[in-house]
């Protein structure tokens, strides 16, 4: 079932429109954070300490890149 996405501006028209670039930036940041989470899941199953450390470092790298692209979308 495809439902249209809710637009909060319909309730409050004073909210400025969201720029396409903002949406794209958030999407890219979310993708990087998803990759970071995947790296951390893989790290928990790593067979060696160096493999675990490398995957955790890669996850940190993806998170840092996401922070640089869109700091306002940082997950908690």
PyMOL commands that set and color helices and strands:
alter all, ss='L'
color gray80, all
select helices_A, chain A and resi 8-10+20-44+49-69+71-73
alter helices_A, ss='H'
color red, helices_A
deselect
rebuild
show_as cartoon
